Amino acid sequence: MWVRQVRGFTLMELLTVVGIVAILTAILLPVFFNARLATQRTVCISNLRQIGLAVRMYRDDYGELPPYLSAVRKYVGDVRLFICPRDPQAGQHQVENTLGDAFRLEGNYYLPSGVSYTYVPNWAIARLLGWWQAGPPYGEGKWNELTPLSECHWHWAGRFNPTWQTDRVTQGRGWVLILTLNGAVRRIRVETSPEEFSPERYY
């Protein structure tokens, strides 16, 4: 009678397999994470561009900029365009009118589904520096079609801070996505202070 021998893995073989799996995981996880970030950034840029088109249609109809960002919602097909996929609160921000900013980030104040993006014409320091007139109407913009209209900070920030205009220079690291009046989306370093801002700093 034959006895069938079952050969198992040795301890050395198991440790080798575990080591290889650990190395592959260490190599591939950052790749997957970076791919996810790139996808979210692409979605955000697409959202901003579509919002830019909606603002242009609003301007054609009314002859001026909207009083707040989500006022253009009837020109977009889906209100989810106002949500950045990197926003941890998905636009559900309870934001007060602080520092004279007149709801720079409106959150869910006007639109129950929420807004992730800030509206630069309602930013107090942008009006103080002459980027926009106090409005509405807000005027033509200091740099015409290159004047910032909306911003997305969620690719560097984990939460909204109403004092970004003063402390983001020293505390922030990363990129801000900027929707300009002509509907283009550009990048600028968050370390750039509002006083130093100019379209020449766009990437």
Buried (B, 14 or more C-beta within 10 A) or exposed (E): EEEEEEEEEEEEEEEEEEEEEEEEEEEEEEEEEEEEEEEBBEBBBEBBBBBBBBBBEBBEEEEEBBBBBBBBBEBBEEBEBBBBBBBEBBBBBEBEEEBEBBBBBBBBBBBEBBBBBBBBBBBBBBBBBEBBBBBBBBBEBBBEEBBBBBBBBBBBBEEBBBEBBBEBBEEBEBBBBBBBBEBBBBBBBBBBEBEEBEBEEBE
